[in-house]
Amino acid sequence: MTGPVGVGLVGYGMAAAALHAPLIGAEPALALRAVVSRDPAKVHRDLPAVRVVSDVDALLADPAIGLVVVAAPTGAHHAVAAAALRAGRHVVVDKPMTATLAEADELVALSGGRLATFHQRRWDSDFLTLAGCLRSGLVGRPATYLARYDRFRPEPVDRWRERPGPGAGLLADLGSHQVDQVLHLFGPPAAVTADVGAQRPGATVDDYYHLVLSYGPLRAILHAGSLVRAPGPRLELHGDAGSYVSGDPDGQIEALLAGRRPGAPGWGSDGDPGTVTTADGARPAERVPGAYGTFYRAMAAAVRGTGPVPVPGEAAREVVRVLELARRSSAEGRTVPL
């Protein structure tokens, strides 16, 4: 293949406009050719030179499209991704990959190594820094991993993620990132214990969750709430030799919204890197810069046949499995083994 890989983007909501389109545009080996949207004016405000088509069939009819990116609501992921895979395209699906485990299994069966899920938070600066502390032995044998998303949004918003439906709710939205990160570090847990619910007046889907993933003596705690004015550290890792506590959250999404792109000076390395505490005392961590550009660089190589897809369907399927088990655990009030 010569020239950049042609990309078709399905959907143009917040994730597509703020993340997928800018990151695709920042990768020289990719070229965004077309967007499926019912609002051409919205697309053309950001992407005046990109063709807008009305449906997925029209997108797949274009032989110049080698990669299809599915950024539609979660309930549409399975049908669109399956159609693109059957048409021989490589596919990126926004997280979570599907609304159900059965749908995830069907996509994996179709994938042939051509399917990836956009769990870009594997390349958050604070997560990469934590992973480096784990690999280097600074914390020793890990005992407690804690990841939290604290935010204060007391009023539900009328958008699809906050209305009942496939893939709605905070657990599917933010929990899918946290589950992917912990599986990436430690593999599948032995059991899941979860409390998932709604705390805000008027909320019709979950806006709070607390998951405990058991790995023998290691506990991975994943937590999020929507009524937290004073957020705590986003990531913590404690072991028998030391601790890492994150500082400022990764700022890549804010940088993208501000018009910056991967490769800009200081990209992904802003702010407090967090603290490592060992027997020698506390000191600033050696921050690893965030690297969202890694995802689409690897995806371009996969389409060209020179590397594997990032976050393959098999890994994303495990995220969906843990999310389903967490909901079962909460509904039944018990620990659920994997």
N, C-alpha and C positions, 0 to 999 in steps of 0.2 A: 504494500500500500504506500502510495506517495501522497504528500500533502497531509493536512490535518484530518483527523477522524470527524466525520459529520455527526452532529448530535441533534436529536429531537427531544424536546422537553414537553412532558404532558402535565398540564396544569400551570397556573401562574399565580398562586397564592403567596403567602409570606415566605414559606420555605424556598419556593422557586425563585422569587424575586431577590431575597436577601442572601441566600446561600448558593443554591445550585447555579443560577445564571452567572453571578460574579465569579465563582470559582472555575466554572467552565471557561469563561472569557479570559481568565488569567492563565490558563494552561495553553501554551503554544501548539501542543499536539492535538488540540480539540478545536472545533469550530461549531458554534451553535447555529444550525441551519433553519430550524422551524420550531414553533411552539403551538401546542394544542390549547386553545383558549376560546371561551365565548365572549371575551372582552378584548378585541384587538387594540382598542385605544390604550388600555392599561399597559399592554405589552409594549406597544410602540413608543410610549412615553420613555421607557427605559432602553428599549432595543429597536430603534427606528428602522434598522436595516434587516431585521429578522422576519421571515415569512410567518404568518399566523394562519393555521388551518383549523377547521372546525371539529375534526374528529381523529381518532387514532388510526382508522383505516387510511385516511389521506396521508398521514405521517408515514405509515409503513409502506405506502405505495412509492415512496421516494427512495430509489436505490442508493442515493448519496448518504442516507442516514445509516450509520453503522452502530450507533449507540443510542438507546432510548432511555431517558431518565424519567421515572414515574414520580411526580411530586403532587399527585392528586390526593384527596382524602384517603385514609387507610382502607376504607371499605371498597375502594376501586383498585387497590394495588394488585390483587390476585388476577382479575380479569385482564387488565392492561398488560401486566408483566407476562402473563401466559401467552397472550396474542403476540407480543413482541418476540418472545423466545421461540414460539412456533414459526415465526417469520424469519428466524435465523439471526436475529440481532443480539448483541450484548445488551444487558439491562442493568440499570441502577434503580433501586427502589428506595424511597425515603423510609425512615424508620417509623414504627416497627414494620418489618417486611410485609406482614399480613395481619389480618384481624384474628385469625384462628390458626391453630397448629395444623389442622387438616389442610388448609390452604397453603401453608408453608411447605408441607410435605409434597404437595402437588408441584409447586414451583421448583423445589429442589430436584424432583424427578425429571423435570423438563430442562434443567439448567445447563447440563453439559459443561460446567465450569464457566458459563457466560453470565452468571447472575451475582450481583453484589448489592449490599444494603448500605445506605448512607449513615453509618454510625461514625460520624466525623469526630465525635468527642473522644475517640481513642487518641486523637492528636491534639487534645487540649494541653496547654503548657503545664498546668498543675498536675494533671494525670501522668504526663510523660515524666515529670519530675519525681512523682511518687514511685512510678515504675522503676526509675533509675535507682532510687534509694533501696528498693526491694532487691533488685538484681545485684547491687554492689555489696549487699550484706550489712548496710548501715543499721538497719533495724533488727537484724538477726532473724530468728524464727518468728514469722508474723503470728500475732494472737488476735488482734482486732483491726478490722478495716471498716471505716465509716465514711459514707458518702451522703451528703445532704444537699437538697435544693430548698433553701428557705426564701420565701418571698411574701410580700404583703399585697395581696390583690383581693380585698374584701368583697368586691362585687363581681358576680359572674358576668361574663361577656357573651353576647349572642353570636357565637361562632361555632363551627361544626365540632371542634374539640370539646366544647362545653355543653353540647346537646347530646342526648342519648343516641347512640348509634355505634357502628363498628369502629373500633379504634379510638373512641372518645375517652376522655378522662385523663387525669394527671399521671396515673400509673403507666398507661400506654405512651403518653407523650414524653415525660422526663424519665420515668422508670425504665423505659427501654434503653436509654443511654447508660444509666447506672448499671443495669443488669449486664449489658454488653461489656462494660469496662471490667466488672468483677469476673465475668467468665473469661475475658481475655487474660487477666492476671492469674487466676486460680483454677480455671476449668469448671466443670459442672459441680454443683454442691451435692451433698448427700441428702439434704432436706431443706424445705422452705417453710417458714412460719411468717404469716402476714396479717396485718390489720389494714384494710383498705376501706375508706369511707368518705363521706362529704361532711364538712364542718361549717361551710358558709350558708347563711340563710338564702334560700332560693336556688342553691346548687342542685342540679339534676344528674350530675355525674361525679365521680370521685375527685376530690381536691386535696386529699391527704392519703399518705400511705406510710407504713413502717414495715420493712421486710427484714428478716433475719435469715441469712443463708448459712447453713452449717457445713463446715469442712473439718470434721474431726474436732480438735480443740480450737481451730480458727473459726471466728464468727465474722461474717461480712454483713454490716448493717446498712441498709439503704432507706433513706428517709426523705420525705418532702412534705411541705405544708404551704398553705396559701394565706395564713394569718400569722405571719412572723415578721414583726417590725425590726427585730434585732437579729440578723442572721449570724449563725456560727460559721466556723471554718467549713469550706465545702468538702475537703478531703482530709482524712486522718489515717495513719497507719502506725500501729503500735506493735512492737515485738520485744523479745527478751534481751535485745541489745540497744534498742533506741526507738525513737518516735519521729515521724514526719507529720507536721501539721501545715496545711497549705495556707498561703497568704491571700493575695488578691486573686479573684477568679480570672480564668482565661478571658482575654479581651478580643478574640478574633472576630466574633460576630459583630460587636460594636464597631470594630475597625472596618469591616465590610460595609456596614450600614453608613459609615462615614465616608465611603468612597475609596478607602485604601485597599490594596490587593497584596496577596502573598508575594514575597520578594522585596517589599518596601523596607527601607532601613528600620531596624528594630522590630520587625514583624513578629508578633507572638511572644515577645519577651518583656512587655511592659509590667511594671508594678512589683509589689512585694513577692518574692519567690517562696515564702514560707520558711519554716524553721525545722531544723534537725536537732534533736536532743539526744545525746549519748552520755556515757559516763564522764566524758570530758566537758560536759556542759552544753549549752544551746548556742547554735550558730545559724546564720542564714543558709538556706539550701542553695545548691548550685542549680539554678533554674534552667530547664531544658525548654528552648523556644517552642511555642505552638506551631503546628505545621499542617493546617487543613489542606494546603495545596498538594500534600502527599496523596490524598485519596484519588483525585482526578488524574494526577500524573500516572499513578499505577493503573488506573482504569484505561487510559490511553494506550499504555503498553500492553494490557491484556487484549484489547481489540486488535492490536497489531500482531499479537501472537508472541510477544517477547517477555511475558511475565504473567503471573496469576492475578486474578481479580482481588482487590482489597475487600476484606470482610465478606467472604463468600457466603452463598445461601445456606450452607450447612451450619455456619456459625450463627447466622441471623435466625435460623430455625430454632436453635437452642434458646435464644432470647425469648422468642414467642412461647416456647414451652414453659420457661420459668414464670413468665407473666400469667399464663393460664393456671399454673399450679398456685401462684400467689393468690389469685382470685378465689380458687377453690379453698385454700387454707383459710382465708378471711371469712368466706361464706359458711364454712363448716366449723370454724373455731378450733382448728387443730393443726398440728404440724404435718405436712405432707411430704413423704419421701419421694425422691426421684427414682 
